[in-house]
Amino acid sequence: MSSVSYKDQSVTIVGSRVSKDKPMKMVVKTGNYEIVLDKLGGEAPSPIEYLLAAYAGCINIVGEIVARDMNIKIHDMKVEITGVYNPSKLLTGLGERAGYKELVVKVSVASEADLDTLSEWLNRVKERCPVEDNLTRPTPIKSHLEKL
């Protein structure tokens, strides 16, 4: 365990609509990168698809960090995540929750480590993954509105 003390960091993104013709399509700028989002089935991945992609990417990154901490060599990894949701709340304002009802995560790993060690590795990955933490624990959200 590291005795290094870390300070809070902020991450800020800014999203703007692509055009008046396509009000659901947005470009989000983060650092030197742009991410295009659209409605499900649109011209770009939807926010709920990006959520799953962020989770998969986080498992991969944290998986490498934890593997180094545990002296495990991960030769390859595949992360498959399936999310189940009901669009009723989104589309009508009625019904179940707007978010995913369930996420099913399958992590496939190529490594010399035995299954018990890899199981412990995955438990540590899940514990340290910031995206999983945000998905499984409430995070306070402060919203502010202003007119353009």
C-alpha positions, 0 to 999 in steps of 0.5 A: 500500500502506498503512503503517498497522499493525493489531493482531490482533482477536478474533471470538467467537460463541456458539451454543445449541440452539433446543430439545430437540425440534430438537437440530440447530437452533441460534441463533448470536449474533454482536454484535447479530445472530442466525444460525439454523442447521439440518441440510441440508434443515432449517428454516434454512441448514446450516453448510456452506451458511453457509460458502459464503455467508460465502465469497461475502460475503467476495468481495463485501466484499474485491472492493469494497475492492480495486476502490477500491485499483485505482481500478475501479468495480464497478457490480454483482457476482454470486457463485455458489459450488457445493460438492461433498461426500460425506456418508458421513463425516458420517453414518457416520464412514467414507469420504472427508473430511467437508468439501467436495471442491471449490468452484467459484466464478463471479464475474460483474462489471459494470464498465467495466474490461477483462477483464485488469484484472478478472482481476488484481482477482480475483487480489488479491481471492482473495489478501486474502479472509480466508474464502478464506485459512481455506479454503485454509490450515490454521488451528490449532483449539484445542478445550476441553470443559466440562460444562453 
